[in-house]
Amino acid sequence: MKVVIANNTDEVRKISFQGDFPHVTKCCRCGGQARLGFVAHEMDEKSSQEGGEYVCGVWDNADQKKEGLWLHDACTVAVYFCKECLETTALYNQA
């Protein structure tokens, strides 16, 4: 897994399987402004079929009614810190 600190937010925002992560987002706790702190990009040299370890393999996602929702592929997670309450908010996407 690659973790990149947001000291160069333009580069950090590009570490995504889908669209760029925003510089700021709404805090999920107080509604304030949460600023990008770091991005964790899950990328193993091996695929999951070849024995690579990914978050999607931590919990079973085959039976959503029984097990609930879980990731189905490699993920990238952006972690934000709120400037009002300093709690964390996370955005993610999957490969």
Secondary structure as the mmCIF struct_conf table of DSSP 4:
data_model
#
loop_
_struct_conf.conf_type_id
_struct_conf.id
_struct_conf.beg_label_comp_id
_struct_conf.beg_label_asym_id
_struct_conf.beg_label_seq_id
_struct_conf.end_label_comp_id
_struct_conf.end_label_asym_id
_struct_conf.end_label_seq_id
STRN STRN1 LYS A 2 ILE A 5
TURN_TY1_P TURN_TY1_P1 ALA A 6 ASN A 7
BEND BEND1 ASN A 8 ASN A 8
HELX_RH_AL_P HELX_RH_AL_P1 THR A 9 ARG A 13
TURN_TY1_P TURN_TY1_P2 LYS A 14 LYS A 14
BEND BEND2 SER A 16 GLY A 19
HELX_LH_PP_P HELX_LH_PP_P1 ASP A 20 PRO A 22
BEND BEND3 HIS A 23 HIS A 23
STRN STRN2 VAL A 24 LYS A 26
TURN_TY1_P TURN_TY1_P3 CYS A 28 CYS A 30
BEND BEND4 GLY A 31 GLY A 32
STRN STRN3 GLN A 33 HIS A 41
BEND BEND5 GLU A 45 LYS A 46
HELX_RH_3T_P HELX_RH_3T_P1 SER A 48 GLU A 50
TURN_TY1_P TURN_TY1_P4 GLY A 51 GLY A 51
HELX_RH_3T_P HELX_RH_3T_P2 VAL A 55 GLY A 57
TURN_TY1_P TURN_TY1_P5 VAL A 58 VAL A 58
BEND BEND6 TRP A 59 TRP A 59
BEND BEND7 ALA A 62 ALA A 62
HELX_RH_AL_P HELX_RH_AL_P2 GLN A 64 GLU A 67
BEND BEND8 ASP A 73 ASP A 73
STRN STRN4 CYS A 75 CYS A 82
TURN_TY1_P TURN_TY1_P6 LYS A 83 CYS A 85
STRN STRN5 THR A 88 GLN A 94
#
